[in-house]
Amino acid sequence: MELTEDQSYYAVIFTSIQAENTSGYAEMASKMETLAQEQPGYLGMEHARSELGITISYWKTEAAIAGWKNQVDHLVAQKTGKAKWYSKYSVRVCKVEREYHFNTEN
């Protein structure tokens, strides 16, 4: 996802601490990633997990983010996450106006 100077997009940064019971979490996370890719305005996703989980999804518009937030299956995952999988989480929505890259492979 390379930007030209006049392009911008949005990043949704989801950070979380998991609860002790993560039964079913990996399956749901995989399902949500596949489902997100099918949503209008989806641009990509990156994630990492140690004690702190970080998932960043990228979207063309704020309306695309709202559409994903309110997608029916995603609403079920959110509800289950609150009830079962997370002891705490934060969501941050950011506008990305520029990006930089470094890669020793090129």
Residue pairs with C-beta under 8 A, 6 or more apart in sequence:
1 9
1 43
1 44
1 58
3 9
3 96
3 98
3 99
5 98
8 95
8 96
8 97
9 43
9 58
9 59
9 60
9 95
9 96
10 58
10 59
10 60
10 61
10 62
10 64
10 65
10 93
10 94
10 95
10 96
11 56
11 57
11 58
11 59
11 93
11 94
11 96
12 56
12 57
12 58
12 59
12 65
12 68
12 91
12 92
12 93
12 94
13 54
13 55
13 56
13 90
13 91
13 92
13 93
13 94
14 53
14 54
14 55
14 56
14 57
14 89
14 90
14 91
15 52
15 53
15 54
15 89
15 90
15 92
16 52
16 53
16 55
16 81
16 86
16 88
16 89
16 90
17 51
17 52
17 53
17 86
17 87
17 88
17 89
18 25
18 53
18 85
18 86
18 87
19 84
19 85
19 86
19 87
21 84
21 85
22 85
23 84
24 80
24 84
24 85
25 85
28 77
28 80
28 85
31 73
31 77
32 73
32 74
32 77
33 45
35 71
35 73
35 74
36 42
36 45
36 57
36 68
36 74
37 45
39 64
39 67
39 68
39 71
40 64
40 67
41 59
41 60
41 61
41 63
41 64
41 65
41 67
41 68
42 57
42 58
42 59
42 60
42 64
42 68
43 58
43 59
43 60
44 57
44 58
45 55
45 56
45 57
45 58
46 55
46 56
47 53
47 54
47 55
47 56
48 54
57 68
58 96
59 65
59 68
62 93
65 93
68 74
81 89
